[in-house]
Amino acid sequence: MTDEVDPDRVRGGQMTDAEIDAYLEAQGTGILSLADGDEAYAVPISFGYEPGRAVFAFWQFRPQSRKIAFSETTERACLSVYDIESHRNWRSVLAFGPIEELSTGEWGDIGSLIDENAWSPDLTGVGRRQLSIIGYEMEIEEATGLQRVPDDAE
């Protein structure tokens, strides 16, 4: 056994709070995990971010939405954001906190935050279906991040 660390086996290192903030501001898409008792539900979302909070919308295609139902029962959601370029170049952040629906006035106030880095799907193929958009905010109480970014020499 040796104490030497093989650099090819290094899995990653912790991200600082500043690195996590910069990464979430730049990304804009992730997976939001919700829960109702012992049942989980994960939703791909696009989000706007500023330190301490993420804002996003649920596209509601019908009145009985699982996303809405789970958002009402979730006490603490998890937002997972990651990108992988290779096994030597990747980042991953998990953010945790409560979510709450935004009022129409609050939703209007965060438009620029959404526009800065969120992505919106092209819904022209939806046709004449009834579609509503419901805005949410996630207060980020805790965030952790890991990364493996290659040195210029690699």
Buried (B, 14 or more C-beta within 10 A) or exposed (E): EEEEEEEEEEEBEEBEEEBBBBBBBEBBBBEBBBBBEEEEBEBEBBBBBBEEBBBBBBBBBEEEBEBBEBBEEBEBBBBEBBBEEEEBEBBBBBBBBEBEBBEEEEBEEBEEBBEEBBEEEEEEEEEEEEEEEBBBBBBBEEBEBBBBBEEEEE
